[in-house]
Amino acid sequence: MTSFAAAPSPHARTTALDLADFVTASPSSFHAVVETARRLEEAGFSELAETSPWEASDVAGDRYVVRDGSIIAWTAPDGAGAASPWRIVGAHTDSPALKLKPNPELGAEGLAQAGIEIYGGPLLNSWLDRELRLAGRLALADGSTALVSTPGILRVPQLAVHLDRAVNKEGLQLDPQRHMQPILGFGPGDVRQILADHAEVAGVRAEDIVGFDVVTVDAQAPALFGAHQEFLASGRLDNLSSVHAEVEALITVAAAGREADAPIALMVANDHEEVGSATRSGAAGPFLEDVLVRTHAALGGDEASRRRMFASSLVLSADAGHAAHPNYPERHDPVTRPRLGEGPMLKINAQQRYATDAVGIAAFAAACERAGVPHQQFVSNNAMPCGSTIGPITATRLGMTTIDVGIALLSMHSAREMCATADPVLLQQACAAFLLG
C-alpha cells in the first residue's frame, strides 16, 4: 500500500481554511483592506484618519490607517515612547490579474466582451476556460467611492484543438490584446451597468460611475485537496497568504502581555507590488514612512531620535516564494530545494533583489526558534532571473534591516495557486514571534 505523510494538524487545517475565507472576502486589494480592517476592529483596533492631527493618545494602543488599497496597523505597549523601536511585517494586497480598461465595451461575432489589459505578470494560460468575477473600486460623480464584486460572469475561451493542431507540440501562443478579452454575454454589453448592479452600496447608477479600478478574479472558491488535504488551492495566495499571516499575528501580539519597553509591533500591506510599487499606496511611496514619522512625533520624538529609532528597528518582508517543482527540477538551485510544508523560506539573492543579509537571517532564525517553527532557505538558479518584493524598496526608503521571507508555492502567478496546508500557520506563528521582538 502506498504510504503518504501524515495529515496536517487540526490547527494547521483551521488556519488554512481561515486563509481561504480571507481570500474569498478579498477579491481585490480594496476588499483585502476592508476585510483586514474588519478583523482588526473585531480585535479592538480603531481607525485613525490621515487627515486628522495625531496626538500621543491617538497613536497609543491598537490603531490602523487606510490609504486606498493599502493598510497599516500597529499595537503599542503601555509606556511606548519616542525611544521605542519598531518591529514591522510587510506584505502586499495586489495580485496579477486582467484589469478592466477605461472604455471596456467591445465585442465580435455577436458576443459582448470586456476590454482588459494585463496587470502584473500573470500566467495568461491559467486564465483561460474558467469563470471570472469582477471586483474593485468605483469612483462616483459625487466624489464618493464604492466597492464592487460580481459573481462569475466572464470567461476567456481557448481556441479548440481542432483549430490549432500544433498547440500541444509547439506550445500555446497568446497575444494579450487579441486572445485575452473575456466574453460577457450576447452583445452589445454595458459593463458600467453591470458594475452599478453589483456595487456593494445601494443606489449606484451607471451614469454616476466616472472611474474604476476593477480586476478579474477566478470565481472558483479556495479548497483543500490531496490524499489527506495536505494542500490548499486558491487564487491570490501571492500575496494574501502573507497579509493574512501578518494581520492574525498582529492581533495575537495585541492580545499578549508585553513589557513597557517592548517594540511597537506594526503591519503594513501595500498595494501595487505586482507593477513596481511606485504609487502613493505602494511600498515605493511615502505611506509607511508618513505613518512612522507622524506616530514618532506624536510620541514626543524629533528628527534625531527618529533616526536612532529607525536604526534599531527591523522589517520582515513577507511574500510568497517558489517551492522546488517536481516536474521541472532543473529550474531550481541544485542544492537549496525549498519544499511545500517545511515552513517559511528565507529568501536570499546576491543581487539584493531580496533584502535579506546575514544579520537578518540570524534575526529570523531566532524568531522561528522562539516560535518552534521550522524554516528553510530559497535561492535562485543562476540561470533564472530573480523576482523582487517590497523588501528592498522598504529597506532603501527607511534604512532598516530588512528580511525577505514567505511560504512556498507552486503555480505562482496562476489564476489558481497552491501551497501546503501546514505552511500558513507556521508563517503566522513566525510573524508573531518576530513582532514580539
Buried (B, 14 or more C-beta within 10 A) or exposed (E): EEEEEEBBEEEBBEBBBBBBEBBBBBBBBBBBBBBBBEBBEEBEBEEBEEEEEBEBEBBBBBBBBBBBBBBBBBBBBEEBBBBBBBBBBBBBBBBBBBBBBEEBBBBEEEBBBBBBEBBBEBBBBBBBEBEBBBBBBBBBEEEEBBBBBBEBBBBBEBEEEEEEEEBEEEEBEBEEEEBBBBBBBEBEBBBBEBBBEBBEEEEBEBEBBEEBBBBBBBBBEBEBEBEBBBBBBBBBBBBBBBBBBBBBBBBBBBEBEBEEEBBBBBBBBBBBBBBEBEBBBBBBBEBBEBBBBBBBBBBEBEEEBBEBBBEBBBBBBBBBBBBBEEEEEEEBBEEBBBBBBBBBBBBBBEEBBBBBBEEBBEBBEEBBEBBEBBBBBBBBEEEEEBBBBBBBBBBBBBEBBBBBBBBBBBBBBBBBBBBBBBBBBBBBBBBBBBBBB
